[in-house]
Amino acid sequence: QVQLVESGGGLVQPGGSLRLSCAASGFTFSINTMSWYRQDSGKERELVATISSGGNRNYADSVKGRFTISRDNAKNTVYLQMNSLKPDDTAVYYCKTRLRAADYWGQGIQVTVSS
């Protein structure tokens, strides 16, 4: 079955960096678009970044120039490098893919930006 497992979250000071990883299994990773979403308490889940099978990237305006999404098809893993982190980036971050009109989500991982 499809599994997405996030790792790499934690507590970081403003201006710091983190790299999230999402290990995928149960489907042909290399041909699927992969996305990162985030959700802070009391807010709607929002799209952060997307990378297509061909490597095309799209970002939310709020993270452009600070976050970079990438993928390693040999490792079935998608990454989110987050630099210049701000308190507003605090959220639970989710990895997502879509297969045959169904969305699959990871369990989410907490990122807290605070001094």
DSSP file (Angstrom, degrees, kcal/mol; ACC not computed):
  #  RESIDUE AA STRUCTURE BP1 BP2  ACC     N-H-->O    O-->H-N    N-H-->O    O-->H-N    TCO  KAPPA ALPHA  PHI   PSI    X-CA   Y-CA   Z-CA
    1    1 A Q              0   0    0      0, 0.0     2,-0.2     0, 0.0    26,-0.1   0.000 360.0 360.0 360.0 162.9    0.0    0.0    0.0
    2    2 A V        +     0   0    0     24,-0.2     2,-0.4    22,-0.1    24,-0.2  -0.480 360.0 179.9 -69.8 130.9    1.0    3.6   -0.4
    3    3 A Q  E     -A   25   0A   0     22,-2.5    22,-1.9    -2,-0.2     2,-0.4  -1.000  14.2-176.2-134.7 136.8    3.1    5.0    2.4
    4    4 A L  E     -A   24   0A   0     -2,-0.4   103,-0.6   101,-0.3     2,-0.5  -0.992   8.0-173.6-129.5 122.8    4.6    8.4    3.0
    5    5 A V  E     -A   23   0A   0     18,-2.1    18,-2.5    -2,-0.4     2,-0.2  -0.950   7.6-156.9-126.2 114.0    6.8    8.9    6.0
    6    6 A E  E     +A   22   0A   0     -2,-0.5     2,-0.3    16,-0.2    16,-0.2  -0.546  17.9 165.6 -87.1 152.3    8.1   12.4    6.9
    7    7 A S  E     +A   21   0A   0     14,-2.1    14,-2.6    -2,-0.2   102,-0.1  -0.969  40.7  65.0-153.7 165.3   11.1   13.1    9.0
    8    8 A G        +     0   0    0     -2,-0.3    11,-0.3    12,-0.2    14,-0.0   0.435  64.4 130.3 101.9   0.5   13.4   16.0    9.9
    9    9 A G        +     0   0    0     12,-0.1     2,-0.3     9,-0.1   102,-0.2  -0.073  21.2 112.5 -76.3-176.8   11.2   18.3   11.8
   10   10 A G  E     -d  111   0B   0    100,-1.2   102,-2.8    99,-0.1     2,-0.4  -0.974  63.5 -37.3 151.0-162.2   11.8   20.0   15.1
   11   11 A L  E     +d  112   0B   0     -2,-0.3     2,-0.3   100,-0.2   102,-0.2  -0.848  54.1 168.2-102.4 131.9   12.4   23.2   16.9
   12   12 A V  E     -d  113   0B   0    100,-2.6   102,-2.2    -2,-0.4     3,-0.1  -0.986  32.9-113.1-142.2 150.1   14.6   25.9   15.2
   13   13 A Q    >   -     0   0    0     -2,-0.3     3,-2.3   100,-0.2    72,-0.2  -0.460  50.3 -81.3 -78.9 155.0   15.3   29.5   15.9
   14   14 A P  T 3  S+     0   0    0      0, 0.0    72,-0.2     0, 0.0    -1,-0.1  -0.295 121.0  27.6 -53.9 137.2   14.2   32.2   13.6
   15   15 A G  T 3  S+     0   0    0     70,-3.3    69,-0.6     1,-0.3    71,-0.1   0.285 100.5 117.9  89.6  -9.5   16.6   32.5   10.7
   16   16 A G    <   -     0   0    0     -3,-2.3    69,-2.3    69,-0.2     2,-0.3  -0.093  56.3-123.3 -82.9-176.0   17.6   28.9   11.0
   17   17 A S        +     0   0    0     66,-0.2     2,-0.3    67,-0.2    66,-0.2  -0.924  21.2 178.2-131.3 152.7   17.3   26.0    8.6
   18   18 A L  E     - B   0  82A   0     64,-2.1    64,-3.3    -2,-0.3     2,-0.5  -0.979  17.1-146.3-145.1 152.8   15.7   22.5    8.5
   19   19 A R  E     - B   0  81A   0    -11,-0.3     2,-0.3    -2,-0.3    62,-0.2  -0.977  14.1-159.1-122.4 119.8   15.5   19.8    5.9
   20   20 A L  E     - B   0  80A   0     60,-2.6    60,-2.3    -2,-0.5     2,-0.3  -0.714   6.1-161.8 -92.0 145.9   12.4   17.7    5.7
   21   21 A S  E     -AB   7  79A   0    -14,-2.6   -14,-2.1    -2,-0.3     2,-0.4  -0.946   8.2-164.0-124.2 149.2   12.4   14.3    4.1
   22   22 A C  E     -AB   6  78A   0     56,-2.0    56,-2.0    -2,-0.3     2,-0.5  -0.930   9.0-157.2-134.3 110.1    9.5   12.1    2.9
   23   23 A A  E     -AB   5  77A   0    -18,-2.5   -18,-2.1    -2,-0.4     2,-0.3  -0.767  15.7-160.5 -90.0 126.7   10.2    8.5    2.1
   24   24 A A  E     +A    4   0A   0     52,-3.1     2,-0.3    -2,-0.5   -20,-0.2  -0.787  16.8 162.5-111.9 149.1    7.7    7.0   -0.2
   25   25 A S  E     +A    3   0A   0    -22,-1.9   -22,-2.5    -2,-0.3     3,-0.1  -0.981  47.9  52.9-155.1 162.1    6.7    3.4   -1.0
   26   26 A G  S    S+     0   0    0     -2,-0.3     2,-0.3   -24,-0.2   -24,-0.2   0.495 100.4  54.5  90.9   4.1    3.9    1.4   -2.6
   27   27 A F  S    S-     0   0    0    -26,-0.1     2,-1.5   -24,-0.1    -1,-0.2  -0.961  99.6 -80.2-156.9 171.5    3.8    3.2   -5.9
   28   28 A T    >   -     0   0    0     -2,-0.3     3,-1.3     1,-0.2     4,-0.3  -0.622  46.2-173.9 -81.9  92.2    6.0    4.2   -8.8
   29   29 A F  G >  S+     0   0    0     -2,-1.5     3,-1.9     1,-0.3    -1,-0.2   0.860  71.6  64.2 -57.1 -42.6    7.6    7.2   -7.2
   30   30 A S  G 3  S+     0   0    0      1,-0.3    -1,-0.3    43,-0.2    43,-0.1   0.697 104.4  45.3 -63.7 -20.6    9.5    8.5  -10.2
   31   31 A I  G <  S+     0   0    0     -3,-1.3     2,-0.4     2,-0.1    -1,-0.3   0.374  97.6  91.7-103.7   4.8    6.4    9.2  -12.3
   32   32 A N  S <  S-     0   0    0     -3,-1.9     2,-0.3    -4,-0.3    67,-0.1  -0.814  73.7-124.3-106.6 139.5    4.4   11.0   -9.6
   33   33 A T        -     0   0    0     -2,-0.4    65,-0.6    65,-0.2     2,-0.4  -0.584  31.1-156.1 -69.6 137.5    4.1   14.6   -8.7
   34   34 A M  E     -FE  51  97B   0     17,-2.6    17,-2.7    -2,-0.3     2,-0.3  -0.922  10.7-171.8-120.9 146.1    5.0   15.1   -5.0
   35   35 A S  E     -FE  50  96B   0     61,-2.3    61,-2.4    -2,-0.4     2,-0.4  -0.945  18.5-144.5-137.0 154.9    3.9   18.0   -2.8
   36   36 A W  E     +FE  49  95B   0     13,-2.8    12,-3.0    -2,-0.3    13,-1.7  -0.983  22.8 178.2-116.0 132.8    4.5   19.5    0.6
   37   37 A Y  E     -FE  47  94B   0     57,-2.9    57,-2.8    -2,-0.4     2,-0.3  -0.802   9.1-157.6-120.9 166.5    1.6   21.1    2.5
   38   38 A R  E     -FE  46  93B   0      8,-2.2     8,-3.1    -2,-0.3     2,-0.4  -0.991   5.7-168.4-145.0 155.3    1.5   22.6    6.0
   39   39 A Q  E     - E   0  92B   0     53,-2.1    53,-2.4    -2,-0.3     2,-0.3  -0.946   4.6-162.1-147.0 121.6   -1.2   23.3    8.5
   40   40 A D    >   -     0   0    0      4,-0.4     3,-2.2    -2,-0.4    51,-0.1  -0.693  46.9 -78.9 -96.5 156.5   -1.0   25.5   11.6
   41   41 A S  T 3  S+     0   0    0     -2,-0.3    -1,-0.1     1,-0.3     3,-0.1  -0.293 117.6  11.8 -59.6 132.4   -3.6   25.1   14.4
   42   42 A G  T 3  S+     0   0    0      1,-0.3     2,-0.3    -3,-0.0    -1,-0.3   0.457 112.1  97.8  81.4   1.6   -6.8   26.9   13.6
   43   43 A K  S <  S-     0   0    0     -3,-2.2    -1,-0.3     1,-0.0     2,-0.1  -0.789  77.9-100.6-119.3 162.9   -5.8   27.4    9.9
   44   44 A E        -     0   0    0     -2,-0.3    -4,-0.4    -3,-0.1     2,-0.2  -0.466  45.5 -97.3 -76.7 152.8   -6.5   25.6    6.7
   45   45 A R        -     0   0    0     -6,-0.2     2,-0.4    -2,-0.1    -6,-0.2  -0.520  47.3-160.7 -68.2 135.2   -4.0   23.3    5.2
   46   46 A E  E     -F   38   0B   0     -8,-3.1    -8,-2.2    -2,-0.2     2,-0.3  -0.928  20.2-112.2-125.8 146.6   -2.0   25.2    2.5
   47   47 A L  E     +F   37   0B   0     -2,-0.4   -10,-0.3   -10,-0.2     3,-0.1  -0.582  31.7 175.5 -74.2 131.0    0.2   24.1   -0.4
   48   48 A V  E     -     0   0B   0    -12,-3.0    12,-2.5     1,-0.4     2,-0.3   0.835  59.6 -16.6-100.9 -51.1    3.9   24.9    0.2
   49   49 A A  E     -FG  36  59B   0    -13,-1.7   -13,-2.8    10,-0.2    -1,-0.4  -0.994  51.2-159.8-159.7 152.7    5.7   23.4   -2.8
   50   50 A T  E     -FG  35  58B   0      8,-2.4     8,-2.1    -2,-0.3     2,-0.4  -0.993   0.9-167.9-137.7 143.2    5.3   20.9   -5.6
   51   51 A I  E     -FG  34  57B   0    -17,-2.7   -17,-2.6    -2,-0.3     6,-0.2  -0.994  15.6-145.1-132.7 129.4    7.7   19.0   -7.8
   52   52 A S    >   -     0   0    0      4,-2.4     3,-1.4    -2,-0.4   -20,-0.1  -0.249  33.9 -98.9 -83.2 174.2    6.6   17.1  -10.9
   53   53 A S  T 3  S+     0   0    0      1,-0.3   -21,-0.1   -22,-0.3    -1,-0.1   0.809 126.5  51.8 -62.4 -28.5    8.1   13.9  -12.3
   54   54 A G  T 3  S-     0   0    0    -23,-0.1    -1,-0.3     2,-0.1   -23,-0.0   0.444 124.4-102.7 -88.8   0.1   10.1   16.0  -14.7
   55   55 A G    <   +     0   0    0     -3,-1.4     2,-0.3     1,-0.3    -2,-0.1   0.510  67.2 151.6  94.4   5.1   11.5   18.2  -11.9
   56   56 A N        -     0   0    0      1,-0.0    -4,-2.4    -5,-0.0     2,-0.4  -0.543  29.8-155.3 -71.4 135.2    9.3   21.3  -12.5
   57   57 A R  E     -G   51   0B   0     -2,-0.3     2,-0.3    -6,-0.2    -6,-0.2  -0.868  17.1-177.0-117.5 143.8    8.8   23.2   -9.2
   58   58 A N  E     -G   50   0B   0     -8,-2.1    -8,-2.4    -2,-0.4     2,-0.3  -0.994   9.0-167.9-136.6 146.4    6.2   25.5   -7.9
   59   59 A Y  E     -G   49   0B   0     -2,-0.3   -10,-0.2   -10,-0.2     2,-0.1  -0.940  28.0-107.0-133.1 151.2    6.1   27.3   -4.6
   60   60 A A    >>  -     0   0    0    -12,-2.5     3,-1.7    -2,-0.3     4,-1.0  -0.491  37.9-117.8 -66.5 147.3    3.7   29.3   -2.4
   61   61 A D  T 34 S+     0   0    0      1,-0.3     3,-0.4     2,-0.2    -1,-0.1   0.841 111.9  63.8 -57.4 -33.2    4.5   33.0   -2.5
   62   62 A S  T 34 S+     0   0    0      1,-0.2    -1,-0.3     3,-0.0   -14,-0.1   0.670 112.1  33.2 -68.9 -16.3    5.2   33.0    1.2
   63   63 A V  T X> S+     0   0    0     -3,-1.7     3,-2.3   -15,-0.2     4,-2.2   0.468  82.5 128.2-119.1  -4.3    8.1   30.6    0.8
   64   64 A K  T 3< S+     0   0    0     -4,-1.0     4,-0.1    -3,-0.4    -3,-0.0  -0.273  80.7  15.8 -56.5 135.4    9.6   31.6   -2.5
   65   65 A G  T 34 S+     0   0    0      2,-0.4    -1,-0.3     1,-0.1     3,-0.1   0.290 126.1  59.1  84.5 -11.0   13.4   32.2   -2.3
   66   66 A R  T <4 S+     0   0    0     -3,-2.3    17,-2.0     1,-0.2     2,-0.3   0.695  97.9  52.2-116.3 -35.1   13.6   30.5    1.1
   67   67 A F  E  <  -C   82   0A   0     -4,-2.2    -2,-0.4    15,-0.2     2,-0.4  -0.795  59.0-166.2-108.8 147.8   12.4   26.9    0.5
   68   68 A T  E     -C   81   0A   0     13,-2.5    13,-3.0    -2,-0.3     2,-0.4  -0.986   5.7-156.9-134.6 125.1   13.6   24.4   -2.1
   69   69 A I  E     +C   80   0A   0     -2,-0.4     2,-0.3    11,-0.2    11,-0.2  -0.806  23.1 162.5 -97.3 141.3   11.8   21.2   -3.0
   70   70 A S  E     -C   79   0A   0      9,-1.6     9,-3.0    -2,-0.4     2,-0.3  -0.948  20.9-146.8-149.4 168.3   13.8   18.4   -4.6
   71   71 A R  E     -C   78   0A   0     -2,-0.3     2,-0.5     7,-0.2     7,-0.2  -0.990   9.5-156.6-142.5 150.8   13.5   14.7   -5.2
   72   72 A D  E >>> -C   77   0A   0      5,-2.9     5,-1.8    -2,-0.3     3,-0.9  -0.914   8.8-172.3-124.7 100.7   15.8   11.6   -5.4
   73   73 A N  T 345S+     0   0    0     -2,-0.5     3,-0.3     1,-0.3   -43,-0.2   0.783  84.4  60.9 -67.9 -25.8   14.1    9.0   -7.5
   74   74 A A  T 345S+     0   0    0      1,-0.2    -1,-0.3    -3,-0.1   -44,-0.0   0.799 114.9  35.0 -68.8 -27.0   16.7    6.4   -6.6
   75   75 A K  T <45S-     0   0    0     -3,-0.9    -1,-0.2     2,-0.2   -51,-0.2   0.378 104.1-127.0-105.7   1.7   15.8    6.7   -3.0
   76   76 A N  T  <5 +     0   0    0     -4,-0.6   -52,-3.1    -3,-0.3     2,-0.4   0.914  67.3 132.2  51.6  45.6   12.0    7.3   -3.5
   77   77 A T  E   < -BC  23  72A   0     -5,-1.8    -5,-2.9   -54,-0.2     2,-0.4  -0.980  45.6-160.3-134.9 139.2   12.4   10.4   -1.4
   78   78 A V  E     -BC  22  71A   0    -56,-2.0   -56,-2.0    -2,-0.4     2,-0.3  -0.936  17.5-158.5-115.6 143.9   11.2   14.0   -1.7
   79   79 A Y  E     -BC  21  70A   0     -9,-3.0    -9,-1.6    -2,-0.4     2,-0.4  -0.818  15.6-158.5-121.4 156.8   12.9   16.8    0.3
   80   80 A L  E     -BC  20  69A   0    -60,-2.3   -60,-2.6    -2,-0.3     2,-0.6  -0.886  11.0-161.8-134.9 106.1   12.0   20.3    1.5
   81   81 A Q  E     -BC  19  68A   0    -13,-3.0   -13,-2.5    -2,-0.4     2,-0.6  -0.781  11.0-166.2 -86.8 122.7   15.0   22.5    2.4
   82   82 A M  E     +BC  18  67A   0    -64,-3.3   -64,-2.1    -2,-0.6     2,-0.3  -0.945  10.9 173.5-118.2 115.9   13.8   25.3    4.5
   83   83 A N        +     0   0    0    -17,-2.0   -66,-0.2    -2,-0.6   -67,-0.2  -0.741  59.5  23.7-116.0 165.6   16.1   28.3    5.0
   84   84 A S  S    S-     0   0    0    -69,-0.6    -1,-0.2    -2,-0.3   -68,-0.2   0.899  85.2-160.0  48.1  48.4   15.6   31.7    6.7
   85   85 A L        -     0   0    0    -69,-2.3   -70,-3.3    -3,-0.2   -69,-0.2  -0.257   8.7-160.6 -65.9 145.6   12.8   30.2    8.8
   86   86 A K    >   -     0   0    0    -72,-0.2     3,-2.1    -3,-0.1     4,-0.3  -0.828  33.7-109.0-121.0 158.7   10.2   32.5   10.4
   87   87 A P  G >  S+     0   0    0      0, 0.0     3,-1.8     0, 0.0    26,-0.3   0.845 118.1  64.7 -55.7 -32.3    7.8   32.0   13.3
   88   88 A D  G 3  S+     0   0    0      1,-0.3   -48,-0.0   -48,-0.0    -3,-0.0   0.649  89.5  67.4 -66.8 -13.4    5.0   32.1   10.6
   89   89 A D  G <  S+     0   0    0     -3,-2.1    -1,-0.3    24,-0.0     2,-0.2   0.546  71.7 119.9 -81.5  -6.7    6.5   28.9    9.2
   90   90 A T    <   +     0   0    0     -3,-1.8     2,-0.3    -4,-0.3    22,-0.2  -0.413  41.8 106.2 -60.8 125.7    5.5   27.0   12.3
   91   91 A A  E    S- H   0 111B   0     20,-2.1    20,-2.7    -2,-0.2     2,-0.5  -0.969  76.0 -80.2-178.7 171.1    3.1   24.2   11.3
   92   92 A V  E     -EH  39 110B   0    -53,-2.4   -53,-2.1    -2,-0.3     2,-0.4  -0.878  48.7-146.2 -89.4 128.2    2.7   20.5   10.8
   93   93 A Y  E     -EH  38 109B   0     16,-3.2    16,-1.9    -2,-0.5     2,-0.4  -0.823  14.5-165.7-103.2 134.3    4.2   19.7    7.4
   94   94 A Y  E     -E   37   0B   0    -57,-2.8   -57,-2.9    -2,-0.4     2,-0.4  -0.930  14.6-142.7-123.1 142.1    2.7   17.0    5.3
   95   95 A C  E     -E   36   0B   0     -2,-0.4    11,-2.2   -59,-0.2     2,-0.3  -0.810  28.7-176.5 -95.0 142.2    3.9   15.1    2.2
   96   96 A K  E     +EI  35 105B   0    -61,-2.4   -61,-2.3    -2,-0.4     2,-0.3  -0.998  16.6 175.0-144.2 144.7    1.3   14.3   -0.4
   97   97 A T  E     -EI  34 104B   0      7,-2.1     7,-3.0    -2,-0.3     2,-0.4  -0.941  22.0-134.3-138.2 167.3    0.9   12.5   -3.7
   98   98 A R  E     + I   0 103B   0    -65,-0.6     2,-0.4    -2,-0.3     5,-0.2  -0.985  20.9 177.8-127.8 128.3   -2.1   11.7   -5.9
   99   99 A L  E >   - I   0 102B   0      3,-2.9     3,-1.9    -2,-0.4    -2,-0.0  -0.990  69.3 -18.1-132.9 124.4   -2.8    8.3   -7.5
  100  100 A R  T 3  S-     0   0    0     -2,-0.4    -1,-0.1     1,-0.3     3,-0.1   0.898 128.1 -49.1  48.7  49.3   -5.8    7.4   -9.6
  101  101 A A  T 3  S+     0   0    0      1,-0.2     2,-0.4    -3,-0.0    -1,-0.3   0.594 117.6 110.2  69.6  13.8   -7.8   10.4   -8.4
  102  102 A A  E <   -I   99   0B   0     -3,-1.9    -3,-2.9     2,-0.0     2,-0.4  -0.963  61.5-136.3-120.2 139.1   -7.1    9.7   -4.7
  103  103 A D  E     -I   98   0B   0     -2,-0.4     2,-0.4    -5,-0.2    -5,-0.2  -0.751  14.8-162.1 -92.7 137.7   -4.9   11.8   -2.4
  104  104 A Y  E     -I   97   0B   0     -7,-3.0    -7,-2.1    -2,-0.4     2,-0.3  -0.976   9.5-168.3-121.3 133.7   -2.4   10.1   -0.1
  105  105 A W  E     -I   96   0B   0     -2,-0.4  -101,-0.3    -9,-0.2    -9,-0.2  -0.874  18.2-127.3-121.7 149.3   -0.9   11.9    2.9
  106  106 A G        -     0   0    0    -11,-2.2  -101,-0.2    -2,-0.3     3,-0.1  -0.266  39.7-100.7 -77.5 179.7    1.9   11.3    5.3
  107  107 A Q        -     0   0    0   -103,-0.6  -102,-0.1     1,-0.1   -13,-0.1   0.635  63.1-119.2 -80.4 -13.3    1.3   11.4    9.0
  108  108 A G        -     0   0    0    -13,-0.1     2,-0.4     1,-0.1   -14,-0.2   0.130  18.8-129.1  90.9 152.0    2.8   14.9    9.3
  109  109 A I  E     - H   0  93B   0    -16,-1.9   -16,-3.2  -102,-0.1     2,-0.3  -0.999  20.1-117.3-142.5 138.2    5.7   16.3   11.2
  110  110 A Q  E     - H   0  92B   0     -2,-0.4  -100,-1.2   -18,-0.2     2,-0.4  -0.542  23.7-174.3 -80.5 133.7    5.9   19.3   13.4
  111  111 A V  E     -dH  10  91B   0    -20,-2.7   -20,-2.1    -2,-0.3     2,-0.5  -0.995   6.3-174.7-122.5 122.6    8.1   22.3   12.6
  112  112 A T  E     -d   11   0B   0   -102,-2.8  -100,-2.6    -2,-0.4     2,-0.7  -0.976   9.3-166.1-122.5 124.8    8.4   25.0   15.3
  113  113 A V  E     +d   12   0B   0     -2,-0.5     2,-0.3   -26,-0.3  -100,-0.2  -0.926  35.2 130.6-111.7 110.3   10.2   28.2   14.7
  114  114 A S              0   0    0   -102,-2.2    -2,-0.1    -2,-0.7   -28,-0.0  -0.994 360.0 360.0-159.5 148.4   10.8   30.1   17.9
  115  115 A S              0   0    0     -2,-0.3  -102,-0.1  -102,-0.2    -1,-0.1   0.421 360.0 360.0 -94.6 360.0   13.4   31.7   20.0
